[in-house]
């Protein structure tokens, strides 16, 4: 399932603590075109719940969150 | 309400860090944020204090400053990044600066200017005030 997901932009924020991953995502979302799919890689457990909260409030779409051994990939599509 | 007015009156590293995180995400999300740094809160923004990491820290602050596993940006860097991404302005309290015997140049270069109480109240008039 997760291997079939594709992203236009990959953000590797592994190793960064809160709010680094979300700040990185927001920065990329702001400059991306509508419809762009972004993959945020994060090892910060808090981002797994915090990023979807921001995505919903900002009006974008949370495509999927994929758990790996020691990090997560959060796929977001810009509205 | 149109954003947040953060008052930083503490020199406690953890509280300032928390304020920088919350304010940064708000500003990056295009929510206006004005930060008013006053009283003891000004000291951690001094060049020398930042360079020597001479902060008033508790156990968590120590862990944040020394962690090798998790990269946690210093609050000054956090504010600087936020200012580049959204509507955030930082102001130093004129009265507190005078009491400390400092000028704006004595602080890290993230302030947009200095303010008195009336100036801050004007900027905060349409915002939710958060006091730290």
N, CA and C atoms of all chains as a GROMACS GRO file, in nm:
protein
  633
    1UNK      N    1   0.083  -0.119   0.000
    1UNK     CA    2   0.000   0.000   0.000
    1UNK      C    3   0.088   0.126   0.000
    2UNK      N    4   0.176   0.133   0.099
    2UNK     CA    5   0.254   0.254   0.113
    2UNK      C    6   0.350   0.272  -0.004
    3UNK      N    7   0.398   0.161  -0.060
    3UNK     CA    8   0.495   0.170  -0.167
    3UNK      C    9   0.433   0.228  -0.294
    4UNK      N   10   0.300   0.224  -0.304
    4UNK     CA   11   0.234   0.273  -0.424
    4UNK      C   12   0.214   0.424  -0.421
    5UNK      N   13   0.229   0.483  -0.304
    5UNK     CA   14   0.212   0.627  -0.294
    5UNK      C   15   0.330   0.698  -0.358
    6UNK      N   16   0.300   0.801  -0.431
    6UNK     CA   17   0.408   0.880  -0.491
    6UNK      C   18   0.393   1.026  -0.447
    7UNK      N   19   0.504   1.093  -0.438
    7UNK     CA   20   0.502   1.233  -0.395
    7UNK      C   21   0.577   1.318  -0.496
    8UNK      N   22   0.532   1.440  -0.510
    8UNK     CA   23   0.602   1.534  -0.597
    8UNK      C   24   0.720   1.597  -0.525
    9UNK      N   25   0.706   1.610  -0.394
    9UNK     CA   26   0.810   1.674  -0.313
    9UNK      C   27   0.833   1.590  -0.188
   10UNK      N   28   0.958   1.563  -0.155
   10UNK     CA   29   0.991   1.489  -0.033
   10UNK      C   30   1.066   1.581   0.063
   11UNK      N   31   1.020   1.583   0.187
   11UNK     CA   32   1.084   1.665   0.290
   11UNK      C   33   1.139   1.570   0.396
   12UNK      N   34   1.269   1.564   0.406
   12UNK     CA   35   1.332   1.476   0.504
   12UNK      C   36   1.360   1.555   0.631
   13UNK      N   37   1.271   1.541   0.730
   13UNK     CA   38   1.287   1.613   0.856
   13UNK      C   39   1.320   1.516   0.969
   14UNK      N   40   1.373   1.400   0.934
   14UNK     CA   41   1.406   1.302   1.036
   14UNK      C   42   1.520   1.356   1.125
   15UNK      N   43   1.503   1.341   1.254
   15UNK     CA   44   1.602   1.391   1.348
   15UNK      C   45   1.566   1.527   1.406
   16UNK      N   46   1.471   1.594   1.343
   16UNK     CA   47   1.430   1.726   1.392
   16UNK      C   48   1.315   1.712   1.490
   17UNK      N   49   1.323   1.786   1.599
   17UNK     CA   50   1.216   1.785   1.698
   17UNK      C   51   1.111   1.890   1.666
   18UNK      N   52   1.002   1.886   1.744
   18UNK     CA   53   0.893   1.982   1.729
   18UNK      C   54   0.947   2.125   1.746
   19UNK      N   55   0.910   2.221   1.662
   19UNK     CA   56   0.815   2.213   1.552
   19UNK      C   57   0.882   2.203   1.416
   20UNK      N   58   1.007   2.156   1.412
   20UNK     CA   59   1.083   2.155   1.288
   20UNK      C   60   1.012   2.090   1.170
   21UNK      N   61   0.963   1.967   1.186
   21UNK     CA   62   0.897   1.901   1.072
   21UNK      C   63   0.776   1.980   1.019
   22UNK      N   64   0.695   2.030   1.109
   22UNK     CA   65   0.577   2.105   1.066
   22UNK      C   66   0.619   2.237   1.000
   23UNK      N   67   0.719   2.303   1.054
   23UNK     CA   68   0.766   2.427   0.992
   23UNK      C   69   0.820   2.399   0.852
   24UNK      N   70   0.892   2.287   0.838
   24UNK     CA   71   0.945   2.252   0.705
   24UNK      C   72   0.830   2.226   0.608
   25UNK      N   73   0.728   2.155   0.656
   25UNK     CA   74   0.613   2.125   0.570
   25UNK      C   75   0.541   2.254   0.529
   26UNK      N   76   0.516   2.340   0.624
   26UNK     CA   77   0.443   2.465   0.594
   26UNK      C   78   0.521   2.546   0.490
   27UNK      N   79   0.652   2.552   0.507
   27UNK     CA   80   0.734   2.628   0.414
   27UNK      C   81   0.723   2.575   0.271
   28UNK      N   82   0.724   2.443   0.258
   28UNK     CA   83   0.713   2.382   0.125
   28UNK      C   84   0.572   2.396   0.069
   29UNK      N   85   0.471   2.382   0.153
   29UNK     CA   86   0.333   2.393   0.107
   29UNK      C   87   0.309   2.534   0.051
   30UNK      N   88   0.366   2.632   0.116
   30UNK     CA   89   0.341   2.770   0.074
   30UNK      C   90   0.390   2.797  -0.068
   31UNK      N   91   0.495   2.730  -0.109
   31UNK     CA   92   0.552   2.757  -0.242
   31UNK      C   93   0.509   2.654  -0.345
   32UNK      N   94   0.434   2.552  -0.303
   32UNK     CA   95   0.392   2.447  -0.396
   32UNK      C   96   0.266   2.488  -0.472
   33UNK      N   97   0.248   2.428  -0.589
   33UNK     CA   98   0.126   2.450  -0.665
   33UNK      C   99   0.012   2.367  -0.607
   34UNK      N  100  -0.111   2.411  -0.635
   34UNK     CA  101  -0.228   2.336  -0.591
   34UNK      C  102  -0.224   2.196  -0.651
   35UNK      N  103  -0.255   2.096  -0.569
   35UNK     CA  104  -0.256   1.959  -0.616
   35UNK      C  105  -0.126   1.885  -0.591
   36UNK      N  106  -0.022   1.959  -0.554
   36UNK     CA  107   0.107   1.896  -0.527
   36UNK      C  108   0.098   1.802  -0.407
   37UNK      N  109   0.155   1.683  -0.420
   37UNK     CA  110   0.160   1.589  -0.309
   37UNK      C  111   0.298   1.597  -0.244
   38UNK      N  112   0.299   1.623  -0.114
   38UNK     CA  113   0.425   1.635  -0.040
   38UNK      C  114   0.438   1.519   0.057
   39UNK      N  115   0.556   1.464   0.066
   39UNK     CA  116   0.584   1.356   0.162
   39UNK      C  117   0.676   1.412   0.271
   40UNK      N  118   0.626   1.413   0.393
   40UNK     CA  119   0.707   1.459   0.507
   40UNK      C  120   0.757   1.338   0.583
   41UNK      N  121   0.888   1.322   0.587
   41UNK     CA  122   0.948   1.214   0.665
   41UNK      C  123   0.990   1.270   0.800
   42UNK      N  124   0.938   1.208   0.906
   42UNK     CA  125   0.968   1.260   1.039
   42UNK      C  126   0.985   1.146   1.140
   43UNK      N  127   1.078   1.167   1.232
   43UNK     CA  128   1.096   1.073   1.342
   43UNK      C  129   1.038   1.128   1.471
   44UNK      N  130   0.971   1.243   1.459
   44UNK     CA  131   0.910   1.308   1.575
   44UNK      C  132   0.768   1.254   1.595
   45UNK      N  133   0.747   1.183   1.704
   45UNK     CA  134   0.618   1.117   1.727
   45UNK      C  135   0.504   1.218   1.733
   46UNK      N  136   0.531   1.335   1.789
   46UNK     CA  137   0.427   1.436   1.800
   46UNK      C  138   0.375   1.484   1.666
   47UNK      N  139   0.460   1.478   1.565
   47UNK     CA  140   0.420   1.525   1.432
   47UNK      C  141   0.311   1.437   1.373
   48UNK      N  142   0.306   1.312   1.415
   48UNK     CA  143   0.208   1.219   1.358
   48UNK      C  144   0.065   1.265   1.387
   49UNK      N  145   0.045   1.331   1.498
   49UNK     CA  146  -0.089   1.385   1.530
   49UNK      C  147  -0.097   1.535   1.501
   50UNK      N  148   0.015   1.603   1.517
   50UNK     CA  149   0.012   1.749   1.504
   50UNK      C  150   0.002   1.792   1.358
   51UNK      N  151   0.073   1.724   1.271
   51UNK     CA  152   0.069   1.761   1.129
   51UNK      C  153  -0.073   1.746   1.072
   52UNK      N  154  -0.141   1.634   1.094
   52UNK     CA  155  -0.279   1.623   1.043
   52UNK      C  156  -0.371   1.732   1.097
   53UNK      N  157  -0.351   1.774   1.220
   53UNK     CA  158  -0.432   1.883   1.277
   53UNK      C  159  -0.412   2.010   1.194
   54UNK      N  160  -0.287   2.041   1.165
   54UNK     CA  161  -0.258   2.161   1.087
   54UNK      C  162  -0.312   2.148   0.945
   55UNK      N  163  -0.294   2.031   0.886
   55UNK     CA  164  -0.339   2.008   0.748
   55UNK      C  165  -0.489   2.032   0.736
   56UNK      N  166  -0.565   1.979   0.831
   56UNK     CA  167  -0.710   1.996   0.826
   56UNK      C  168  -0.748   2.143   0.844
   57UNK      N  169  -0.685   2.207   0.939
   57UNK     CA  170  -0.720   2.348   0.965
   57UNK      C  171  -0.682   2.437   0.847
   58UNK      N  172  -0.574   2.403   0.781
   58UNK     CA  173  -0.527   2.484   0.669
   58UNK      C  174  -0.603   2.452   0.540
   59UNK      N  175  -0.686   2.348   0.544
   59UNK     CA  176  -0.769   2.317   0.428
   59UNK      C  177  -0.705   2.228   0.324
   60UNK      N  178  -0.596   2.162   0.359
   60UNK     CA  179  -0.530   2.070   0.266
   60UNK      C  180  -0.581   1.928   0.293
   61UNK      N  181  -0.527   1.831   0.221
   61UNK     CA  182  -0.575   1.693   0.239
   61UNK      C  183  -0.464   1.603   0.291
   62UNK      N  184  -0.497   1.532   0.398
   62UNK     CA  185  -0.404   1.430   0.446
   62UNK      C  186  -0.429   1.304   0.365
   63UNK      N  187  -0.333   1.267   0.283
   63UNK     CA  188  -0.351   1.150   0.196
   63UNK      C  189  -0.334   1.022   0.276
   64UNK      N  190  -0.224   1.012   0.346
   64UNK     CA  191  -0.198   0.892   0.426
   64UNK      C  192  -0.076   0.912   0.514
   65UNK      N  193  -0.075   0.840   0.625
   65UNK     CA  194   0.044   0.836   0.710
   65UNK      C  195   0.096   0.694   0.712
   66UNK      N  196   0.220   0.675   0.675
   66UNK     CA  197   0.281   0.543   0.667
   66UNK      C  198   0.387   0.530   0.775
   67UNK      N  199   0.375   0.425   0.857
   67UNK     CA  200   0.473   0.405   0.964
   67UNK      C  201   0.585   0.314   0.917
   68UNK      N  202   0.707   0.360   0.936
   68UNK     CA  203   0.825   0.278   0.906
   68UNK      C  204   0.885   0.232   1.039
   69UNK      N  205   1.000   0.169   1.033
   69UNK     CA  206   1.060   0.117   1.156
   69UNK      C  207   1.090   0.228   1.257
   70UNK      N  208   1.152   0.336   1.210
   70UNK     CA  209   1.192   0.440   1.304
   70UNK      C  210   1.153   0.580   1.259
   71UNK      N  211   1.058   0.588   1.168
   71UNK     CA  212   1.006   0.718   1.128
   71UNK      C  213   0.872   0.701   1.059
   72UNK      N  214   0.809   0.812   1.027
   72UNK     CA  215   0.681   0.810   0.957
   72UNK      C  216   0.693   0.892   0.828
   73UNK      N  217   0.612   0.852   0.730
   73UNK     CA  218   0.596   0.933   0.609
   73UNK      C  219   0.453   0.984   0.606
   74UNK      N  220   0.438   1.114   0.605
   74UNK     CA  221   0.305   1.175   0.605
   74UNK      C  222   0.285   1.240   0.468
   75UNK      N  223   0.184   1.191   0.396
   75UNK     CA  224   0.156   1.242   0.261
   75UNK      C  225   0.045   1.347   0.268
   76UNK      N  226   0.073   1.462   0.212
   76UNK     CA  227  -0.021   1.574   0.216
   76UNK      C  228  -0.038   1.629   0.074
   77UNK      N  229  -0.163   1.652   0.036
   77UNK     CA  230  -0.189   1.715  -0.093
   77UNK      C  231  -0.235   1.858  -0.072
   78UNK      N  232  -0.167   1.951  -0.137
   78UNK     CA  233  -0.204   2.092  -0.121
   78UNK      C  234  -0.337   2.121  -0.192
   79UNK      N  235  -0.422   2.195  -0.123
   79UNK     CA  236  -0.554   2.230  -0.180
   79UNK      C  237  -0.540   2.326  -0.296
   80UNK      N  238  -1.102   3.868   1.696
   80UNK     CA  239  -0.960   3.852   1.727
   80UNK      C  240  -0.880   3.833   1.600
   81UNK      N  241  -0.764   3.891   1.598
   81UNK     CA  242  -0.680   3.879   1.480
   81UNK      C  243  -0.537   3.846   1.521
   82UNK      N  244  -0.516   3.726   1.572
   82UNK     CA  245  -0.382   3.682   1.605
   82UNK      C  246  -0.350   3.687   1.754
   83UNK      N  247  -0.221   3.679   1.783
   83UNK     CA  248  -0.176   3.669   1.921
   83UNK      C  249  -0.073   3.777   1.953
   84UNK      N  250  -0.078   3.821   2.077
   84UNK     CA  251   0.025   3.910   2.130
   84UNK      C  252   0.093   3.835   2.244
   85UNK      N  253   0.216   3.791   2.220
   85UNK     CA  254   0.290   3.715   2.321
   85UNK      C  255   0.375   3.811   2.403
   86UNK      N  256   0.356   3.806   2.534
   86UNK     CA  257   0.440   3.885   2.625
   86UNK      C  258   0.539   3.790   2.691
   87UNK      N  259   0.666   3.812   2.668
   87UNK     CA  260   0.769   3.729   2.731
   87UNK      C  261   0.834   3.812   2.841
   88UNK      N  262   0.802   3.779   2.966
   88UNK     CA  263   0.857   3.853   3.080
   88UNK      C  264   0.949   3.765   3.164
   89UNK      N  265   0.964   3.640   3.124
   89UNK     CA  266   1.045   3.546   3.200
   89UNK      C  267   1.180   3.524   3.132
   90UNK      N  268   1.279   3.485   3.212
   90UNK     CA  269   1.407   3.448   3.152
   90UNK      C  270   1.423   3.296   3.148
   91UNK      N  271   1.317   3.224   3.181
   91UNK     CA  272   1.326   3.078   3.183
   91UNK      C  273   1.329   3.023   3.040
   92UNK      N  274   1.434   2.950   3.013
   92UNK     CA  275   1.461   2.899   2.879
   92UNK      C  276   1.343   2.817   2.823
   93UNK      N  277   1.289   2.730   2.905
   93UNK     CA  278   1.183   2.643   2.856
   93UNK      C  279   1.058   2.722   2.819
   94UNK      N  280   1.025   2.823   2.898
   94UNK     CA  281   0.905   2.901   2.870
   94UNK      C  282   0.923   2.984   2.742
   95UNK      N  283   1.041   3.039   2.725
   95UNK     CA  284   1.066   3.117   2.603
   95UNK      C  285   1.065   3.026   2.481
   96UNK      N  286   1.123   2.907   2.498
   96UNK     CA  287   1.122   2.812   2.387
   96UNK      C  288   0.980   2.774   2.349
   97UNK      N  289   0.896   2.746   2.448
   97UNK     CA  290   0.757   2.711   2.419
   97UNK      C  291   0.686   2.826   2.348
   98UNK      N  292   0.710   2.948   2.393
   98UNK     CA  293   0.648   3.064   2.328
   98UNK      C  294   0.695   3.076   2.184
   99UNK      N  295   0.822   3.047   2.160
   99UNK     CA  296   0.874   3.059   2.023
   99UNK      C  297   0.813   2.953   1.932
  100UNK      N  298   0.790   2.836   1.986
  100UNK     CA  299   0.731   2.728   1.906
  100UNK      C  300   0.587   2.760   1.871
  101UNK      N  301   0.509   2.798   1.970
  101UNK     CA  302   0.367   2.828   1.947
  101UNK      C  303   0.352   2.948   1.854
  102UNK      N  304   0.429   3.051   1.882
  102UNK     CA  305   0.421   3.170   1.798
  102UNK      C  306   0.466   3.143   1.655
  103UNK      N  307   0.564   3.057   1.640
  103UNK     CA  308   0.617   3.028   1.506
  103UNK      C  309   0.515   2.956   1.419
  104UNK      N  310   0.450   2.857   1.476
  104UNK     CA  311   0.352   2.783   1.397
  104UNK      C  312   0.234   2.875   1.362
  105UNK      N  313   0.196   2.960   1.455
  105UNK     CA  314   0.087   3.054   1.425
  105UNK      C  315   0.128   3.146   1.310
  106UNK      N  316   0.244   3.206   1.319
  106UNK     CA  317   0.288   3.298   1.215
  106UNK      C  318   0.306   3.227   1.081
  107UNK      N  319   0.365   3.108   1.087
  107UNK     CA  320   0.384   3.033   0.962
  107UNK      C  321   0.250   2.998   0.898
  108UNK      N  322   0.146   2.991   0.981
  108UNK     CA  323   0.011   2.964   0.930
  108UNK      C  324  -0.063   3.092   0.894
  109UNK      N  325   0.012   3.200   0.884
  109UNK     CA  326  -0.041   3.332   0.844
  109UNK      C  327  -0.132   3.396   0.948
  110UNK      N  328  -0.116   3.358   1.074
  110UNK     CA  329  -0.185   3.423   1.185
  110UNK      C  330  -0.090   3.529   1.243
  111UNK      N  331  -0.133   3.656   1.247
  111UNK     CA  332  -0.043   3.762   1.295
  111UNK      C  333   0.002   3.739   1.441
  112UNK      N  334   0.129   3.759   1.465
  112UNK     CA  335   0.184   3.743   1.600
  112UNK      C  336   0.276   3.861   1.631
  113UNK      N  337   0.250   3.930   1.741
  113UNK     CA  338   0.340   4.032   1.792
  113UNK      C  339   0.400   3.982   1.923
  114UNK      N  340   0.531   3.989   1.934
  114UNK     CA  341   0.599   3.942   2.056
  114UNK      C  342   0.660   4.061   2.126
  115UNK      N  343   0.624   4.079   2.251
  115UNK     CA  344   0.674   4.190   2.332
  115UNK      C  345   0.761   4.132   2.442
  116UNK      N  346   0.892   4.159   2.436
  116UNK     CA  347   0.986   4.101   2.532
  116UNK      C  348   1.020   4.207   2.637
  117UNK      N  349   0.997   4.175   2.762
  117UNK     CA  350   1.013   4.274   2.867
  117UNK      C  351   1.074   4.211   2.994
  118UNK      N  352   1.104   4.294   3.091
  118UNK     CA  353   1.158   4.251   3.221
  118UNK      C  354   1.275   4.154   3.204
  119UNK      N  355   1.276   4.045   3.285
  119UNK     CA  356   1.387   3.951   3.276
  119UNK      C  357   1.392   3.879   3.141
  120UNK      N  358   1.281   3.885   3.069
  120UNK     CA  359   1.276   3.817   2.941
  120UNK      C  360   1.376   3.868   2.840
  121UNK      N  361   1.426   3.988   2.859
  121UNK     CA  362   1.521   4.043   2.761
  121UNK      C  363   1.660   3.979   2.770
  122UNK      N  364   1.699   3.942   2.890
  122UNK     CA  365   1.837   3.894   2.908
  122UNK      C  366   1.874   3.777   2.816
  123UNK      N  367   1.788   3.676   2.802
  123UNK     CA  368   1.827   3.562   2.715
  123UNK      C  369   1.844   3.599   2.569
  124UNK      N  370   1.805   3.720   2.531
  124UNK     CA  371   1.821   3.763   2.392
  124UNK      C  372   1.949   3.841   2.370
  125UNK      N  373   2.028   3.862   2.476
  125UNK     CA  374   2.154   3.935   2.461
  125UNK      C  375   2.254   3.851   2.382
  126UNK      N  376   2.333   3.918   2.299
  126UNK     CA  377   2.432   3.848   2.215
  126UNK      C  378   2.518   3.752   2.298
  127UNK      N  379   2.574   3.806   2.407
  127UNK     CA  380   2.669   3.726   2.485
  127UNK      C  381   2.601   3.605   2.550
  128UNK      N  382   2.478   3.626   2.597
  128UNK     CA  383   2.407   3.515   2.662
  128UNK      C  384   2.377   3.404   2.560
  129UNK      N  385   2.338   3.445   2.440
  129UNK     CA  386   2.308   3.346   2.336
  129UNK      C  387   2.436   3.273   2.296
  130UNK      N  388   2.544   3.348   2.278
  130UNK     CA  389   2.669   3.286   2.233
  130UNK      C  390   2.724   3.187   2.335
  131UNK      N  391   2.709   3.218   2.463
  131UNK     CA  392   2.763   3.131   2.567
  131UNK      C  393   2.660   3.032   2.619
  132UNK      N  394   2.538   3.042   2.567
  132UNK     CA  395   2.427   2.955   2.611
  132UNK      C  396   2.407   2.965   2.763
  133UNK      N  397   2.425   3.085   2.815
  133UNK     CA  398   2.414   3.107   2.959
  133UNK      C  399   2.268   3.134   2.997
  134UNK      N  400   2.184   3.035   2.971
  134UNK     CA  401   2.041   3.052   2.995
  134UNK      C  402   2.001   3.000   3.132
  135UNK      N  403   1.887   3.049   3.181
  135UNK     CA  404   1.829   2.995   3.304
  135UNK      C  405   1.748   2.872   3.266
  136UNK      N  406   1.807   2.756   3.283
  136UNK     CA  407   1.744   2.632   3.238
  136UNK      C  408   1.708   2.541   3.354
  137UNK      N  409   1.605   2.462   3.332
  137UNK     CA  410   1.573   2.351   3.419
  137UNK      C  411   1.622   2.224   3.352
  138UNK      N  412   1.583   2.109   3.404
  138UNK     CA  413   1.630   1.981   3.348
  138UNK      C  414   1.596   1.963   3.201
  139UNK      N  415   1.475   2.003   3.163
  139UNK     CA  416   1.436   1.984   3.024
  139UNK      C  417   1.515   2.076   2.931
  140UNK      N  418   1.539   2.198   2.977
  140UNK     CA  419   1.617   2.290   2.896
  140UNK      C  420   1.758   2.238   2.874
  141UNK      N  421   1.816   2.184   2.978
  141UNK     CA  422   1.949   2.125   2.964
  141UNK      C  423   1.948   2.014   2.860
  142UNK      N  424   1.844   1.931   2.866
  142UNK     CA  425   1.834   1.821   2.772
  142UNK      C  426   1.818   1.872   2.629
  143UNK      N  427   1.740   1.978   2.613
  143UNK     CA  428   1.718   2.033   2.480
  143UNK      C  429   1.847   2.091   2.422
  144UNK      N  430   1.927   2.153   2.509
  144UNK     CA  431   2.050   2.216   2.462
  144UNK      C  432   2.159   2.116   2.430
  145UNK      N  433   2.150   1.998   2.490
  145UNK     CA  434   2.259   1.901   2.473
  145UNK      C  435   2.219   1.778   2.394
  146UNK      N  436   2.092   1.768   2.357
  146UNK     CA  437   2.046   1.648   2.287
  146UNK      C  438   2.122   1.626   2.156
  147UNK      N  439   2.170   1.504   2.138
  147UNK     CA  440   2.238   1.470   2.013
  147UNK      C  441   2.145   1.394   1.920
  148UNK      N  442   2.037   1.340   1.978
  148UNK     CA  443   1.945   1.259   1.896
  148UNK      C  444   1.842   1.345   1.825
  149UNK      N  445   1.794   1.449   1.895
  149UNK     CA  446   1.689   1.532   1.839
  149UNK      C  447   1.738   1.674   1.822
  150UNK      N  448   1.722   1.724   1.702
  150UNK     CA  449   1.765   1.860   1.671
  150UNK      C  450   1.654   1.958   1.711
  151UNK      N  451   1.683   2.040   1.810
  151UNK     CA  452   1.586   2.139   1.856
  151UNK      C  453   1.645   2.277   1.834
  152UNK      N  454   1.585   2.357   1.748
  152UNK     CA  455   1.641   2.490   1.721
  152UNK      C  456   1.631   2.580   1.843
  153UNK      N  457   1.732   2.665   1.862
  153UNK     CA  458   1.728   2.764   1.969
  153UNK      C  459   1.613   2.862   1.944
  154UNK      N  460   1.556   2.915   2.050
  154UNK     CA  461   1.439   3.003   2.033
  154UNK      C  462   1.468   3.122   1.942
  155UNK      N  463   1.591   3.170   1.944
  155UNK     CA  464   1.625   3.283   1.856
  155UNK      C  465   1.616   3.241   1.709
  156UNK      N  466   1.663   3.120   1.682
  156UNK     CA  467   1.655   3.070   1.544
  156UNK      C  468   1.509   3.044   1.506
  157UNK      N  469   1.433   2.997   1.604
  157UNK     CA  470   1.292   2.968   1.580
  157UNK      C  471   1.217   3.096   1.543
  158UNK      N  472   1.241   3.201   1.619
  158UNK     CA  473   1.177   3.329   1.589
  158UNK      C  474   1.222   3.382   1.452
  159UNK      N  475   1.350   3.367   1.422
  159UNK     CA  476   1.402   3.418   1.296
  159UNK      C  477   1.337   3.345   1.178
  160UNK      N  478   1.326   3.213   1.190
  160UNK     CA  479   1.261   3.136   1.084
  160UNK      C  480   1.116   3.178   1.067
  161UNK      N  481   1.048   3.197   1.180
  161UNK     CA  482   0.906   3.233   1.175
  161UNK      C  483   0.885   3.368   1.108
  162UNK      N  484   0.973   3.462   1.136
  162UNK     CA  485   0.960   3.595   1.076
  162UNK      C  486   0.973   3.588   0.923
  163UNK      N  487   1.051   3.491   0.876
  163UNK     CA  488   1.067   3.476   0.731
  163UNK      C  489   0.945   3.410   0.667
  164UNK      N  490   0.869   3.336   0.748
  164UNK     CA  491   0.758   3.258   0.692
  164UNK      C  492   0.622   3.322   0.710
  165UNK      N  493   0.609   3.417   0.801
  165UNK     CA  494   0.476   3.471   0.826
  165UNK      C  495   0.479   3.603   0.899
  166UNK      N  496   0.358   3.650   0.934
  166UNK     CA  497   0.345   3.783   0.996
  166UNK      C  498   0.381   3.783   1.145
  167UNK      N  499   0.508   3.791   1.175
  167UNK     CA  500   0.554   3.798   1.315
  167UNK      C  501   0.647   3.917   1.332
  168UNK      N  502   0.626   3.992   1.439
  168UNK     CA  503   0.714   4.103   1.474
  168UNK      C  504   0.753   4.092   1.621
  169UNK      N  505   0.879   4.122   1.650
  169UNK     CA  506   0.928   4.120   1.787
  169UNK      C  507   0.966   4.261   1.829
  170UNK      N  508   0.931   4.295   1.954
  170UNK     CA  509   0.962   4.426   2.008
  170UNK      C  510   1.024   4.412   2.146
  171UNK      N  511   1.124   4.493   2.171
  171UNK     CA  512   1.186   4.496   2.304
  171UNK      C  513   1.124   4.611   2.384
  172UNK      N  514   1.103   4.587   2.511
  172UNK     CA  515   1.043   4.687   2.599
  172UNK      C  516   1.145   4.798   2.630
  173UNK      N  517   1.110   4.919   2.599
  173UNK     CA  518   1.202   5.031   2.619
  173UNK      C  519   1.240   5.048   2.766
  174UNK      N  520   1.142   5.040   2.852
  174UNK     CA  521   1.169   5.059   2.995
  174UNK      C  522   1.265   4.953   3.049
  175UNK      N  523   1.239   4.827   3.013
  175UNK     CA  524   1.326   4.719   3.062
  175UNK      C  525   1.466   4.733   3.004
  176UNK      N  526   1.476   4.773   2.878
  176UNK     CA  527   1.609   4.795   2.818
  176UNK      C  528   1.687   4.899   2.897
  177UNK      N  529   1.618   5.006   2.934
  177UNK     CA  530   1.685   5.113   3.010
  177UNK      C  531   1.729   5.063   3.147
  178UNK      N  532   1.645   4.983   3.211
  178UNK     CA  533   1.681   4.929   3.342
  178UNK      C  534   1.802   4.836   3.331
  179UNK      N  535   1.808   4.762   3.222
  179UNK     CA  536   1.922   4.672   3.200
  179UNK      C  537   2.045   4.750   3.150
  180UNK      N  538   2.027   4.874   3.108
  180UNK     CA  539   2.138   4.952   3.052
  180UNK      C  540   2.179   4.900   2.915
  181UNK      N  541   2.081   4.860   2.836
  181UNK     CA  542   2.110   4.801   2.706
  181UNK      C  543   2.047   4.883   2.593
  182UNK      N  544   2.106   4.865   2.473
  182UNK     CA  545   2.050   4.922   2.351
  182UNK      C  546   2.001   4.805   2.265
  183UNK      N  547   1.925   4.838   2.163
  183UNK     CA  548   1.871   4.732   2.078
  183UNK      C  549   1.981   4.649   2.012
  184UNK      N  550   2.094   4.715   1.986
  184UNK     CA  551   2.207   4.644   1.923
  184UNK      C  552   2.268   4.539   2.015
  185UNK      N  553   2.239   4.546   2.144
  185UNK     CA  554   2.293   4.447   2.237
  185UNK      C  555   2.220   4.313   2.226
  186UNK      N  556   2.112   4.313   2.153
  186UNK     CA  557   2.032   4.190   2.142
  186UNK      C  558   2.048   4.128   2.003
  187UNK      N  559   2.017   3.999   1.994
  187UNK     CA  560   2.026   3.930   1.865
  187UNK      C  561   1.935   4.001   1.764
  188UNK      N  562   1.973   3.992   1.642
  188UNK     CA  563   1.910   4.074   1.538
  188UNK      C  564   1.777   4.012   1.490
  189UNK      N  565   1.682   4.007   1.579
  189UNK     CA  566   1.549   3.958   1.540
  189UNK      C  567   1.440   4.056   1.580
  190UNK      N  568   1.479   4.166   1.646
  190UNK     CA  569   1.379   4.263   1.690
  190UNK      C  570   1.348   4.362   1.577
  191UNK      N  571   1.220   4.398   1.572
  191UNK     CA  572   1.176   4.496   1.474
  191UNK      C  573   1.179   4.638   1.530
  192UNK      N  574   1.205   4.648   1.658
  192UNK     CA  575   1.213   4.779   1.721
  192UNK      C  576   1.186   4.768   1.869
  193UNK      N  577   1.174   4.883   1.933
  193UNK     CA  578   1.139   4.885   2.075
  193UNK      C  579   1.004   4.952   2.094
  194UNK      N  580   0.940   4.916   2.205
  194UNK     CA  581   0.804   4.965   2.230
  194UNK      C  582   0.786   4.998   2.378
  195UNK      N  583   0.700   5.096   2.405
  195UNK     CA  584   0.654   5.120   2.540
  195UNK      C  585   0.521   5.050   2.560
  196UNK      N  586   0.463   5.068   2.676
  196UNK     CA  587   0.339   4.999   2.708
  196UNK      C  588   0.225   5.040   2.615
  197UNK      N  589   0.215   5.170   2.587
  197UNK     CA  590   0.107   5.216   2.501
  197UNK      C  591   0.118   5.157   2.361
  198UNK      N  592   0.241   5.154   2.313
  198UNK     CA  593   0.262   5.096   2.181
  198UNK      C  594   0.223   4.950   2.176
  199UNK      N  595   0.261   4.877   2.282
  199UNK     CA  596   0.224   4.736   2.286
  199UNK      C  597   0.073   4.718   2.294
  200UNK      N  598   0.008   4.798   2.379
  200UNK     CA  599  -0.138   4.784   2.394
  200UNK      C  600  -0.210   4.814   2.263
  201UNK      N  601  -0.156   4.907   2.188
  201UNK     CA  602  -0.216   4.936   2.058
  201UNK      C  603  -0.206   4.815   1.965
  202UNK      N  604  -0.088   4.756   1.961
  202UNK     CA  605  -0.069   4.639   1.875
  202UNK      C  606  -0.150   4.519   1.925
  203UNK      N  607  -0.171   4.513   2.056
  203UNK     CA  608  -0.241   4.398   2.114
  203UNK      C  609  -0.393   4.416   2.116
  204UNK      N  610  -0.440   4.532   2.074
  204UNK     CA  611  -0.582   4.563   2.093
  204UNK      C  612  -0.676   4.466   2.022
  205UNK      N  613  -0.631   4.408   1.911
  205UNK     CA  614  -0.718   4.315   1.839
  205UNK      C  615  -0.668   4.171   1.849
  206UNK      N  616  -0.580   4.147   1.946
  206UNK     CA  617  -0.519   4.013   1.955
  206UNK      C  618  -0.544   3.949   2.091
  207UNK      N  619  -0.530   3.818   2.093
  207UNK     CA  620  -0.536   3.746   2.220
  207UNK      C  621  -0.399   3.755   2.286
  208UNK      N  622  -0.397   3.805   2.408
  208UNK     CA  623  -0.270   3.822   2.479
  208UNK      C  624  -0.233   3.693   2.553
  209UNK      N  625  -0.109   3.650   2.531
  209UNK     CA  626  -0.057   3.533   2.601
  209UNK      C  627   0.064   3.578   2.680
  210UNK      N  628   0.058   3.563   2.812
  210UNK     CA  629   0.164   3.614   2.900
  210UNK      C  630   0.252   3.499   2.947
  211UNK      N  631   0.382   3.514   2.922
  211UNK     CA  632   0.476   3.408   2.961
  211UNK      C  633   0.574   3.466   3.062
   0.00000   0.00000   0.00000
